[in-house]
Amino acid sequence: MKRFISVLIFTGVLLLVGCSGYIPQKAAESTPYPSNSITKTNAPKTPDISEETAAKIFNIGDIVRLNDITYTVNSIREVPENRFLSPENGNIWYAIDITIENKSHETFNFNSMLMFTLFDGENLSYDTAIVPDLKGNVDGEIAPESSLRGEVAFEIPQDAKDLKLEIDPILFGEKAIIKLDR
């Protein structure tokens, strides 16, 4: 009997949801605005998307602040291959020593694979690589008012030039670019 009542209630809910009052209209049935009318408004001008998301450019050693998080590229180096692992032919491992400081009052979760992209002078992008012998790791939780220092590595062509590290901590948010020495 309980099962019958449960099925009856479930069916009733489905009928109520299915019989909602929304009636879709075709685009031709809607009333368009007259093409020759001009509406004046006192609302502030909406900035172009390119203005909002334009990245600021910094150099090695500069303190980059995005929201309540600061990023400082301390140095760069080429990571030597070891007897077990090596980059593909014609490539090198390129490590960036970076300090990330959380100046907020909340824990900050950092993921270098999602938040860092390396670009060269031809605008080719390189994702982070898993490389042996890195000094520290910047991935993980950063407690409020704390910092984390470590290296992030990329596999790039030996002849890559004009490298830039893009920091994008929030999807479609403010970005920063740090010009690197190579």
SVG drawing of the C-alpha trace seen along z (x, -y; Angstrom):
<svg xmlns="http://www.w3.org/2000/svg" viewBox="-2 -60 73 62">
<polyline fill="none" stroke="black" stroke-width="0.4" points="0.0,0.0 2.8,-2.4 4.4,-1.7 1.2,-2.5 0.9,-5.9 4.5,-6.7 4.0,-6.0 0.8,-8.0 2.5,-11.0 5.5,-10.8 3.1,-10.7 1.2,-13.7 4.4,-15.7 5.4,-14.8 2.0,-15.9 2.3,-19.2 5.8,-19.9 4.9,-18.8 1.9,-21.1 3.6,-24.4 2.3,-27.6 5.3,-28.4 4.4,-28.5 7.4,-29.0 7.0,-31.6 8.7,-31.6 11.1,-34.4 8.8,-35.9 5.9,-36.1 7.8,-38.3 7.5,-42.1 10.8,-43.5 11.9,-47.0 11.3,-49.6 14.5,-49.9 14.4,-53.7 13.9,-54.4 16.8,-55.5 16.7,-54.9 18.7,-57.2 20.0,-55.9 22.0,-57.2 23.7,-53.8 27.5,-53.8 29.2,-52.6 29.8,-48.9 33.5,-48.2 34.5,-46.0 35.4,-42.5 38.9,-43.1 39.3,-46.0 38.1,-43.9 40.3,-40.9 43.4,-42.7 46.4,-41.3 49.0,-43.4 52.6,-42.8 55.4,-42.4 59.0,-41.3 60.9,-38.7 61.1,-39.9 58.0,-42.1 55.2,-41.4 52.0,-40.7 48.8,-41.1 45.5,-39.6 42.7,-40.0 44.2,-39.0 46.9,-36.7 50.5,-37.9 52.8,-36.1 56.5,-36.7 58.7,-34.9 62.1,-34.6 64.2,-33.0 64.2,-30.5 66.4,-27.6 66.9,-24.7 66.3,-21.4 68.8,-18.7 67.6,-15.3 68.3,-12.3 69.0,-8.7 65.4,-7.7 63.6,-10.7 64.4,-13.2 62.4,-15.7 61.6,-14.9 64.3,-15.4 64.9,-19.1 63.1,-20.1 64.3,-21.2 62.6,-21.4 62.2,-25.0 61.5,-25.6 60.1,-28.8 60.7,-29.4 57.7,-31.3 56.3,-32.5 52.6,-32.7 51.3,-34.6 47.7,-34.5 46.9,-37.9 43.2,-37.0 41.5,-35.6 40.4,-32.4 42.3,-29.4 43.4,-29.6 43.6,-26.4 46.2,-26.7 46.6,-24.4 49.5,-25.3 48.1,-23.2 44.9,-25.3 46.3,-28.7 49.7,-28.9 50.3,-28.8 53.7,-29.5 53.7,-31.3 56.6,-31.9 57.2,-34.8 55.1,-33.0 52.2,-32.7 52.5,-29.0 51.4,-27.8 52.9,-25.2 51.3,-23.5 53.0,-22.5 55.0,-19.3 55.8,-16.7 59.5,-16.9 62.0,-15.3 64.2,-17.2 62.1,-20.3 62.6,-22.4 59.4,-22.6 55.8,-22.5 53.3,-25.3 50.2,-23.2 47.8,-22.8 46.2,-24.9 47.7,-28.1 46.5,-29.2 45.4,-32.7 48.3,-35.2 50.8,-32.5 53.0,-31.8 54.2,-28.9 57.4,-28.8 58.3,-26.2 59.0,-25.5 56.7,-24.9 58.2,-23.2 57.3,-23.3 58.7,-21.3 59.6,-23.7 61.6,-23.7 65.3,-24.5 65.1,-27.5 61.9,-29.0 62.3,-32.8 60.4,-35.7 58.8,-33.5 55.9,-34.8 54.1,-33.2 50.4,-33.9 48.7,-33.7 44.9,-33.2 43.7,-32.4 40.0,-32.9 38.4,-31.7 37.6,-34.8 38.9,-37.1 41.9,-39.4 45.1,-38.0 48.8,-38.9 51.7,-38.2 55.3,-37.9 58.1,-38.3 60.8,-35.8 64.6,-36.1 64.7,-33.6"/>
</svg>
